[in-house]
Amino acid sequence: MSAIAIRPESPDDAAAIHAVIEAAFLGMPFADGDEQHLPARLREDGDLALSLVAEDAERIVGHIAFSPVTIAGGSTGWYGLAPLSVLPELHGQGIGSALAKRGIADMQARGAHGLVVLGDPAYYSRFGFENDPALRYSGAPAEYFQCLSFEGSTPAGEVAFAPAFSGSRTD
C-alpha cells in the first residue's frame, strides 16, 4: 500500500466521497442504505463541521465527517462523528484509525466540547469513546452510543443528530 495523506475535503471530492461511503456500507447489517448521501445533505444544510478524506497516490480511499448535535438541557459545542468510511479492500490497514485520530484532534483544536458516535464499542473505545448513561440516544442500543468529552465532564440529556440523519428530512 502506498502512503496515505489526510486532508480536508475539497469541492471536487464529493463524488469520490459518495463512492467510498457507498462501498463501505454496502451489505452491512447495521446500514440503512442512505449513508452515502449524508455528507451532501450535511453540506447543503450548513451542518458539515469537518470533513476529511484519506487518499493514496491515485484516489480517495477513506472519509470522516463531523456535524453538530443538540443535547436536551442546552449543552452546546458537541458534535457527532459520522460517517467514517474506508474502501472495503483497504480495511485493517489503519486508514480509519488515522482518520479518526486526525478528526478528533482537529475538532478539539476547533474548540469542540466533546463528540458522540454511534458505533462498535470495541472500535471506538481505542480513541477514548465510552458509554455514559447520562448522555442518551434513543435510536440504538445504549452500549453503541458513546461519547468523548474534551472538558472532563459529560453533559446529561437526550442527543439529537443533525436533520440530515433524520428519515423525516425532506430533500
NORQUI-V440317 format. One record per backbone hydrogen bond with DSSP energy under -0.5 kcal/mol. CO is the residue of the C=O (numbers start at 0). NH is the residue of the N-H. Records with the same first field share a line. If there is no record, write none. Layout:
CO->NH / NH
This chain:
4->54
6->52
9->12
10->13
12->16
13->17
14->18
15->19
16->20
17->21
18->22
19->23
20->24
21->25
24->27
27->30
33->36
34->37
36->40
37->41
38->42
39->43
40->44
41->45 / 46 / 47
42->45
46->48
49->65
50->8
51->63
52->6
53->60 / 61
54->4
58->55
60->86
61->53
62->84
63->51
64->81
65->48 / 49
66->79
69->159
70->73
74->70
76->112 / 113
77->68
78->115
79->66 / 81
82->64
84->62
86->89
87->90
89->92
93->97
94->98
95->99
96->100
97->101
98->102
99->103
100->104
101->105
102->106
103->107
104->108
105->109
106->111
107->110
112->149 / 150
113->78
114->147
115->80
116->118 / 145
119->122 / 123
120->124
122->125
123->126 / 128
124->127
129->146
131->134
133->135 / 156
135->158
136->139
140->143
141->144
143->118 / 145
145->116
146->129
147->114
150->152
156->135
157->71
159->69
161->164
162->165
165->168
